[in-house]
Amino acid sequence: MVTDTSLCGWMLCLGLACIGLAVQCFFIAVEHKKKYVAATVLKGTASLIFVALGFLAMNFAGDKLSA
């Protein structure tokens, strides 16, 4: 059963995943230009976004210990 609250949460997760994907693509483009300091910052930001996404998605998991 999908409630309005869970639908809003899934939309937040989807939006966060799209932002993370965009940051990851930008990281790859910057890395190819051999700007390694900026690429490292972008990679760290993308990783942080995906970790936050995992914690948000854990709220929707049936068994929270295995998520």
Order of alpha helices (4+ residues) and beta strands (2+ residues): alpha-alpha
